Amino acid sequence: MNFQDEQIIRTWAGQRPQPATLLLAREEGAVGRLLAQFCDRLKALMPALRVKTAADETFRAPALIIGPHRNIAYQAIPEGPELPPFLAALAGVAEGGAELPPEFADWSARMELPAELTLYITMQCPHCPKAVGQLLALAAATPKIRMAVVDGRLFDAQAAGHGIRSVPTLLLEDQLRWSGTIDVVEVIRQCLQRDPSRLSAASLRQILEAGDAPRAAAMMIARGAIFPALLPLLTHERWSVRLGAMVAVEYLADEAPALVTQLVDPLWEKFGSLPESVQGDVVQVLGQVQGDAATRCLHTIAAGHYAADVKEAAVEELENR
């Protein structure tokens, strides 16, 4: 952070007496330490700033979590022209938004499905600050959008994994991408017109954690298929994530028992490699599925070399069939 950056921060802080809050999603490693050091310097320049360590899992880490809905993750250390859009988002202000046609005036109210956007930038890119400002305005408009701003040089392995060759580049759910000049109206249109069956696990998780398991199940029933994103949620290491997915399975088992049988084979393929606690929950899922395939899996578990609790759970499910 140079002298000019410090002056930008001091001036911005002096014009906004209301304190802002920044969540630091920590993670071990050099980048995590750099983000923590940036927070320390920011706090020194903005005494009213509240910096909190994220007490629970965030959708990106390491990252600086900001925005009015805590739905913006900065995997970057903003400097120079990148500071103003970051500071605006930190204050929960939507600055730099694109002018939208009248038919998109109520787009955020019409958005049914959550979406995860990832914008790759570099601090040296002259075009990135405009793209950042326009897209952060979308995230400020609705909690259904989760927005990550990623410095492709700081997170080089992540950028390489996504095949990023130029900036700015925007990804929507790892399914669509825009590079160079990003048409914000087209991004909104794609967010509104998305196919629910192509939801990422992160976006389906948002639906479930909002208590909308019945709606998630209804979407699967309407399309006659189990969404691929459901499987990683059912086998997630975190109990609260599995619980939301299991509730969706309950609705599917009641309303579409034939459809829920699609879960048996993929769950069984993963079963042996799952932790014991996850295996126990998968047994409960298999117990809700009717048919010979699920029954065979339960018999195999009950007679197999698994933890005693897992085997007992399988026996109980068989007794209840």
TORTOR-100421 format. One line per 4 residues: number of its first residue (from 1); their letters; for each residue x, y, z of C-alpha. Coordinates in nm, 2 decimals, always signed. Example, Ala and Ser with C-alpha at 12.3 -4.5 7.8 and 13.67 -1.06 7.14 Angstrom:
<sites>
1 = as = +1.23/-0.45/+0.78; +1.37/-0.11/+0.71;
</sites>
This chain:
<sites>
1 = mnfq = +0.00/+0.00/+0.00; +0.16/+0.33/-0.11; +0.11/+0.68/+0.01; -0.16/+0.76/-0.25;
5 = deqi = -0.36/+0.45/-0.15; -0.34/+0.55/+0.21; -0.47/+0.90/+0.13; -0.76/+0.75/-0.07;
9 = irtw = -0.85/+0.54/+0.24; -0.82/+0.83/+0.48; -1.03/+1.06/+0.27; -1.30/+0.79/+0.22;
13 = agqr = -1.31/+0.72/+0.59; -1.34/+1.09/+0.68; -1.64/+1.13/+0.45; -1.82/+0.84/+0.60;
17 = pqpa = -1.86/+0.85/+0.98; -2.07/+0.53/+0.99; -1.85/+0.24/+1.09; -1.82/-0.05/+0.84;
21 = tlll = -1.76/-0.41/+0.91; -1.52/-0.65/+0.73; -1.51/-1.02/+0.79; -1.17/-1.19/+0.74;
25 = aree = -1.22/-1.55/+0.63; -0.88/-1.69/+0.74; -0.69/-1.98/+0.59; -0.34/-2.10/+0.65;
29 = gavg = -0.08/-2.00/+0.39; +0.10/-1.70/+0.25; -0.20/-1.54/+0.08; -0.41/-1.57/+0.40;
33 = rlla = -0.13/-1.38/+0.59; -0.12/-1.11/+0.32; -0.50/-1.06/+0.35; -0.47/-1.04/+0.73;
37 = qfcd = -0.19/-0.78/+0.70; -0.40/-0.57/+0.47; -0.68/-0.58/+0.73; -0.44/-0.46/+0.99;
41 = rlka = -0.32/-0.17/+0.78; -0.68/-0.08/+0.68; -0.78/-0.08/+1.05; -0.49/+0.15/+1.13;
45 = lmpa = -0.61/+0.40/+0.86; -0.98/+0.36/+0.95; -1.00/+0.34/+1.32; -1.38/+0.31/+1.30;
49 = lrvk = -1.36/+0.00/+1.09; -1.47/-0.33/+1.26; -1.26/-0.62/+1.14; -1.40/-0.96/+1.26;
53 = taad = -1.26/-1.30/+1.20; -1.54/-1.51/+1.03; -1.65/-1.75/+1.30; -1.81/-1.99/+1.06;
57 = etfr = -1.76/-2.12/+0.71; -1.78/-1.87/+0.43; -1.83/-1.93/+0.06; -1.47/-1.83/-0.01;
61 = apal = -1.15/-1.85/+0.19; -0.91/-1.69/+0.24; -1.11/-1.38/+0.16; -1.23/-1.04/+0.27;
65 = iigp = -1.61/-1.08/+0.31; -1.80/-0.75/+0.26; -2.11/-0.60/+0.11; -2.46/-0.53/+0.25;
69 = hrni = -2.55/-0.90/+0.23; -2.21/-1.04/+0.32; -2.21/-1.19/-0.03; -1.90/-1.03/-0.17;
73 = ayqa = -1.56/-1.21/-0.13; -1.25/-1.03/-0.22; -0.96/-1.27/-0.29; -0.75/-0.97/-0.37;
77 = ipeg = -0.57/-0.69/-0.20; -0.72/-0.38/-0.37; -0.49/-0.09/-0.46; -0.49/+0.21/-0.69;
81 = pelp = -0.80/+0.23/-0.91; -0.93/-0.09/-0.74; -0.97/+0.08/-0.40; -1.28/+0.29/-0.47;
85 = pfla = -1.51/+0.00/-0.57; -1.38/-0.20/-0.28; -1.44/+0.08/-0.03; -1.79/+0.14/-0.17;
89 = alag = -1.88/-0.23/-0.13; -1.73/-0.22/+0.22; -1.97/+0.05/+0.31; -2.26/-0.13/+0.14;
93 = vaeg = -2.29/+0.13/-0.13; -2.37/+0.04/-0.49; -2.15/+0.27/-0.69; -2.05/+0.23/-1.05;
97 = gael = -2.35/+0.03/-1.16; -2.44/+0.01/-1.52; -2.74/+0.19/-1.66; -3.00/-0.08/-1.73;
101 = ppef = -3.28/-0.09/-1.99; -3.63/-0.04/-1.84; -3.72/-0.41/-1.87; -3.45/-0.49/-1.63;
105 = adws = -3.54/-0.24/-1.37; -3.69/-0.51/-1.14; -3.44/-0.78/-1.23; -3.34/-0.86/-0.87;
109 = arme = -3.71/-0.91/-0.77; -3.75/-1.15/-1.06; -3.44/-1.35/-0.99; -3.55/-1.70/-0.87;
113 = lpae = -3.23/-1.89/-0.84; -2.91/-1.80/-0.66; -2.60/-1.75/-0.87; -2.23/-1.74/-0.80;
117 = ltly = -2.02/-1.50/-1.00; -1.64/-1.50/-1.01; -1.45/-1.21/-1.16; -1.08/-1.25/-1.23;
121 = itmq = -0.88/-0.93/-1.23; -0.53/-0.80/-1.18; -0.43/-0.48/-1.01; -0.25/-0.36/-1.33;
125 = cphc = -0.55/-0.40/-1.56; -0.69/-0.06/-1.66; -1.04/-0.21/-1.75; -1.09/-0.42/-1.44;
129 = pkav = -1.21/-0.14/-1.20; -1.51/-0.06/-1.42; -1.61/-0.42/-1.44; -1.57/-0.46/-1.07;
133 = gqll = -1.79/-0.16/-0.99; -2.06/-0.28/-1.23; -2.07/-0.63/-1.10; -2.05/-0.54/-0.73;
137 = alaa = -2.36/-0.33/-0.79; -2.54/-0.65/-0.89; -2.43/-0.82/-0.57; -2.54/-0.52/-0.37;
141 = atpk = -2.89/-0.55/-0.52; -2.97/-0.91/-0.40; -2.83/-1.17/-0.16; -2.91/-1.43/-0.42;
145 = irma = -2.58/-1.33/-0.60; -2.26/-1.43/-0.44; -1.97/-1.24/-0.60; -1.60/-1.32/-0.57;
149 = vvdg = -1.34/-1.08/-0.70; -1.01/-1.27/-0.75; -0.67/-1.14/-0.82; -0.55/-1.38/-1.08;
153 = rlfd = -0.19/-1.32/-0.99; -0.23/-1.35/-0.62; -0.45/-1.67/-0.67; -0.26/-1.80/-0.97;
157 = aqaa = -0.33/-2.16/-0.92; -0.70/-2.09/-0.90; -0.69/-1.88/-1.21; -0.50/-2.15/-1.40;
161 = ghgi = -0.75/-2.41/-1.29; -1.02/-2.20/-1.45; -0.82/-2.15/-1.77; -0.80/-1.77/-1.72;
165 = rsvp = -0.58/-1.61/-1.99; -0.69/-1.25/-1.98; -0.87/-1.01/-1.75; -1.13/-0.91/-1.67;
169 = tlll = -1.29/-1.25/-1.70; -1.62/-1.33/-1.54; -1.75/-1.68/-1.47; -2.11/-1.77/-1.39;
173 = edql = -2.13/-2.10/-1.21; -1.83/-2.23/-1.41; -2.07/-2.26/-1.70; -2.06/-1.93/-1.88;
177 = rwsg = -1.78/-1.68/-1.91; -1.72/-1.33/-2.04; -1.38/-1.17/-2.11; -1.29/-0.82/-2.19;
181 = tidv = -1.59/-0.59/-2.21; -1.85/-0.75/-2.00; -2.22/-0.69/-2.09; -2.39/-0.66/-1.76;
185 = vevi = -2.73/-0.68/-1.91; -2.64/-1.02/-2.06; -2.51/-1.13/-1.73; -2.84/-1.04/-1.57;
189 = rqcl = -3.03/-1.21/-1.85; -2.84/-1.53/-1.79; -2.90/-1.52/-1.42; -3.27/-1.49/-1.48;
193 = qrdp = -3.29/-1.76/-1.75; -3.07/-2.03/-1.59; -3.15/-2.40/-1.60; -3.21/-2.52/-1.24;
197 = srls = -3.06/-2.86/-1.33; -2.73/-2.69/-1.39; -2.71/-2.53/-1.05; -2.37/-2.55/-0.88;
201 = aasl = -2.35/-2.72/-0.54; -2.29/-2.38/-0.38; -2.61/-2.23/-0.53; -2.82/-2.53/-0.45;
205 = rqil = -2.68/-2.51/-0.10; -2.80/-2.15/-0.08; -3.16/-2.26/-0.16; -3.15/-2.54/+0.10;
209 = eagd = -3.00/-2.32/+0.37; -3.27/-2.06/+0.31; -3.52/-2.33/+0.41; -3.64/-2.39/+0.05;
213 = apra = -3.59/-2.77/+0.04; -3.95/-2.82/-0.08; -3.88/-2.59/-0.38; -3.56/-2.76/-0.46;
217 = aamm = -3.74/-3.10/-0.46; -4.02/-2.96/-0.67; -3.77/-2.83/-0.93; -3.62/-3.18/-0.96;
221 = iarg = -3.96/-3.34/-0.98; -4.06/-3.10/-1.26; -3.75/-3.20/-1.46; -3.77/-3.57/-1.38;
225 = aifp = -3.41/-3.58/-1.26; -3.19/-3.55/-0.95; -2.97/-3.25/-0.99; -2.60/-3.34/-0.99;
229 = allp = -2.54/-3.07/-0.73; -2.74/-3.27/-0.47; -2.49/-3.55/-0.43; -2.19/-3.35/-0.30;
233 = llth = -2.42/-3.18/-0.05; -2.55/-3.52/+0.08; -2.19/-3.63/+0.13; -2.05/-3.30/+0.25;
237 = erws = -1.83/-3.31/+0.56; -2.04/-3.04/+0.73; -2.35/-3.17/+0.91; -2.56/-2.87/+0.85;
241 = vrlg = -2.50/-2.89/+0.48; -2.60/-3.26/+0.47; -2.91/-3.19/+0.68; -3.05/-2.95/+0.42;
245 = amva = -2.99/-3.20/+0.14; -3.14/-3.48/+0.35; -3.46/-3.27/+0.40; -3.48/-3.23/+0.02;
249 = veyl = -3.45/-3.61/-0.01; -3.74/-3.65/+0.23; -3.96/-3.45/+0.01; -3.85/-3.64/-0.30;
253 = adea = -3.91/-3.97/-0.13; -4.27/-3.87/-0.04; -4.36/-3.70/-0.37; -4.15/-3.89/-0.63;
257 = palv = -4.03/-4.22/-0.49; -3.93/-4.35/-0.83; -3.71/-4.04/-0.89; -3.52/-4.07/-0.57;
261 = tqlv = -3.39/-4.41/-0.67; -3.15/-4.22/-0.90; -2.94/-4.15/-0.59; -2.86/-4.51/-0.50;
265 = dplw = -2.58/-4.59/-0.74; -2.38/-4.26/-0.70; -2.41/-4.27/-0.32; -2.30/-4.63/-0.31;
269 = ekfg = -2.00/-4.55/-0.53; -1.88/-4.30/-0.28; -1.99/-4.48/+0.03; -1.66/-4.66/+0.11;
273 = slpe = -1.45/-4.35/+0.10; -1.68/-4.14/+0.32; -1.61/-4.06/+0.69; -1.81/-4.26/+0.94;
277 = svqg = -2.03/-3.97/+1.04; -2.12/-3.91/+0.67; -2.18/-4.28/+0.62; -2.44/-4.29/+0.89;
281 = dvvq = -2.64/-4.01/+0.73; -2.61/-4.18/+0.39; -2.76/-4.49/+0.55; -3.06/-4.28/+0.65;
285 = vlgq = -3.09/-4.15/+0.30; -3.08/-4.51/+0.16; -3.34/-4.60/+0.41; -3.59/-4.36/+0.25;
289 = vqgd = -3.54/-4.51/-0.09; -3.77/-4.79/-0.20; -3.66/-5.07/-0.42; -3.42/-5.36/-0.44;
293 = aatr = -3.11/-5.16/-0.51; -3.13/-4.96/-0.19; -3.21/-5.27/+0.01; -2.91/-5.45/-0.13;
297 = clht = -2.69/-5.16/-0.02; -2.83/-5.17/+0.33; -2.78/-5.55/+0.36; -2.42/-5.51/+0.24;
301 = iaag = -2.35/-5.24/+0.50; -2.51/-5.43/+0.78; -2.29/-5.74/+0.70; -1.98/-5.55/+0.60;
305 = hyaa = -1.67/-5.42/+0.76; -1.80/-5.08/+0.87; -1.82/-4.90/+1.20; -2.06/-5.05/+1.45;
309 = dvke = -2.28/-4.74/+1.45; -2.31/-4.74/+1.08; -2.39/-5.12/+1.07; -2.65/-5.07/+1.34;
313 = aave = -2.81/-4.78/+1.15; -2.84/-5.01/+0.84; -3.00/-5.28/+1.04; -3.26/-5.04/+1.18;
317 = elen = -3.34/-4.91/+0.83; -3.39/-5.27/+0.71; -3.62/-5.34/+1.00; -3.83/-5.04/+0.91;
321 = r = -3.87/-5.13/+0.55;
</sites>
